[in-house]
Amino acid sequence: MWAYVVRRLLYNIPVYLGIILVVMLALRVNDPVTAYLGKNASQEQIELKRVSFGLDRPFVEQYGSFLWRLVTFNFEERSWETEQPVGEIIGSAIPPTMMITIPQLVLTATLSICVGLISAFFRGRPADKVLVFLAVLGMSISYLVYIVMGQYFGAFWLNEKLGGELFAIQGYDTRLSEPGFWATSLPTALHSWVTYCALPVLIGVIVAMGYDTRFYRAVMVEESTKDYISTAMAKGVGKRRIMFVHMLKNAMIPIITRVMITLPFIITGSILAEYYFNIPGMGATLLQAINAKDFPIVQTFTALFAALFIISNILTDVLYALVDPRVRLQ
Amino acid sequence: MVKRTRRFLSSRGVRKFRRNRSAMVALGVIGLYFLLTVWIVATTVVDSIGNKVDALDLSGRPLLGLLLPEMTQARVASNELPGFGLEQGPRKRLEHSRFWYDLATKTMTAIDQIDPASGTTPESILEANAVDARGFIADPEEARAIYSRLDEAFDRLGALNSVDVKLAEVRGEIDRLRTQAEELGELDAKVAALLPVVASEQGLEAEDLLDADPADARDELEDARTALAAAAAAAGIDADDVDADASPELRELAGRVAKLDRLAELAQARVDIENRRELLGFALEDIGSLSASAAGVIEEVGLDAAPIRSLDLDPMAESATVLLDAALEPFTPLAELVDGPLWDAAVTESLLVIAREKSGELTGLIGGQVDRIEPIVAELFPKPVGFEGFMYDVKLLLGTDNQGRSILVRGLYAGKVAIQVGFLTALVAVIFGSLLGAAAAFFGGWVDHAVIWLYSTLSSVPHLVLLVVLSFMFFGTPLQGTLVPLYAAFMLTFWIGPCRVIRGETLKIKELEYVQAATAIGFDRLYILVRHVIPNTSHLMFINFSLLFIGAIKSEVILTFLGLGLAAGTGSSWGTMIAQSKAQVAGEFFWQIGSATFFMFVLVLAFNILTDALQDAFDPKHVS
């Protein structure tokens, strides 16, 4: 078991090194300093900035030092736009992202599994057909349209109809990032959350449900063709028990795998939702940094995202091995 | 060749696919989009050849020149025209007529300023200022006569507009009044509650508290707080946690802080009340004068101003004076003032009702005026007839966007962009990915490890982030804003899916008997790979092609929306249309976003159905 884990870890190290290499190369194709300072910067300014950030050193040195800083969790380098240390920026950007992604993940997983189960249960009958049709319809509309329409109907129009503000069109309450706020005044915190975060969460859930429902339905349907199900039915086990006790348990393997794959999303967040709902999370910060050509943030964020993905891959592999003994013995 | 095709079309998978009716419909829809692309490309090519050879110039032609790239940027009519010839409210119709009026004014001024020496004629100017197929009436004299009638009609509208503005001001003031009265009531209640408490605490009379300066009170409060914090820190507990168990000094300090807090609150509330009373007084004054001038303007325009004039606004003026005086006299209970005879809420409410009514009547009047204006506009700018007229109506079928461009033309052209991006990306990605995956699985060894390392690396960065970073690479280069960064980003990221799938499938096929037989016969490894293995994975390649097509279209829309794809102003794409329509949605104009979504939805839905059908027919176990 542990041999497997160690093997996976060792295997992923060159992968991570490769990612950092690719990212650093990609970001240096267009000289970052000139891109940031613009065309009117004097040669002196460019040189100054370059030296101060160490961009004049040979690439191998830069690569090595960046890796070292990542490994030692040294996030002291400062953003070019705001002069804040990148570590601080990350620290203040993660809570807003989590305010949105964690409820979104939990809701999507629960709802899609239930709908997938129902759909597989009534396979072929009208209920199933309607659900699958709705899922395909939902998948065919762009996420953007959901955001624009959601902002209009969910916030603007609804607020006018109700005469008050139920969902805010944009924005975020920074108090929600502080655990102290949740501890002391829970009702206010909840109200604030509903106002600012509920709409993006809702939109994200609706968009993701189309894909997830089809996947979970396919998984359940595939389970239902297995032999042990027909044995159980021949034995006279009730359909409900078959669904929830036998099928669901065995279908959990691919389900868990899929949920685990979406775990990094908790921290990386949804760039689009954060950008258009003005929530200062990780995705929005990254996009702003890219637009402002703020090199340190882009480099560190991307490296961080990649690290999270690798970690979640490893965790997925480990969990998979725990749940499915056949994998371990490979 | 024909025989092979026929054999393919009657194979089991394809037969199952053909029986799926919705899949055939989907295929038909996709075929339509492809035909559209071919049409656009053909006309563009012919037109660009025609630019060198005058005979083939397509840009003026109604049908052949409909979907040329420059037509996506050409103004067709006024801004934000609704589709299907639907009518809008009077104010929107006014905006449309105003557009034509402004155009006419500009043209007439240009005619007036013709330099006799330059040789330009009025007719040429009239022609030059036409909007797509709809232009001025030919004769300059007649045009000028019609224009002067239009001018008169718009003058009358100017008066109507000023009434509109006045009435809006009145309504705004009344709203402000209400809010301030509410706030004042709340402050009053707060003072009433705090006053006895603070008076007893400080041991003073109520009148003595009149002079409490909030700033001083706050300073004292700060000092007390600092003292408390210091003492608490010395005792080792948190300043907020001082309770019955703490030492007497600490408790006294905490008590003092609380009392000073209340005093500061009271002082602040008193000052706020003074300010609010003043504002309330001013608001009442304003309402009085505004409604008087509104009545005057209403009469000018011909509406009946009697209801406004019959309202007795004197009590309001009195209330204003009293309130302004009361602002200087603190602690006079406001309840008496607000509910009493001085302030007559009934008057302001009736004023609001009348203002709304008149607004409604005004909209009617404006509507009537617009009804008179529209025929004049139609005379000055006669609608084209015949085939050209028909094509012009077709262009207006889905309305115009905020720059007057035809939404239908832009939506259809965007379809071509989408198909182009999707097709090229999916093709390259599938071919490249499949070859790589098949080679990796078939040859094994270091090739396999290298390919797996490569795709693990690239897939470890979130998809969107990778696309964004890759597009970022092209910033500042002349290629920014064209489709090239999009292609580069997609082709570098999309090959991973097919690679994985084909690799998995090849691993399975490698162990099958016919491959072993071929090896035994002595065929070259590469030959076996190309001739036996890859054709047996081709069904998965089709499925992935379909999936990637959708992925490319959707990602292109998102990237363009984020500002990283096609720049606005060069052709059009669904992404730019959705991005530009975001502002329009707030103004309840849904035609642009609706059309873009509709065109995209139909295509993506067709592909989704196609993919499902392909999977059902060729890959029932859903390997991909």
Interface residues (C-beta under 8 A of the other chain):
Chain A: N12 P14 V15 Y16 G18 I19 V22 V23 A26 L27 V29 N30 T34 A35 V136 L137 M139 S140 I141 S142 Y143 L144 V145 V148 M149 Y152 F156 A218 E222 P264 F265 T268 I271 L272 Y275 L286 L287 I290 N291 K293 V298 T302 F305 A306 F309 I310 N313
Chain B: W453 L454 S456 T457 L458 S459 S460 V461 P462 L464 V465 V468 V469 L470 F472 M473 F474 F475 G476 T477 K554 V557 I558 F561 L562 G563 W574 G575 I578 S581 K582 V585 A586 I593 T597 M600 F601 V604 L605 N608 I609 D612 K621 H622
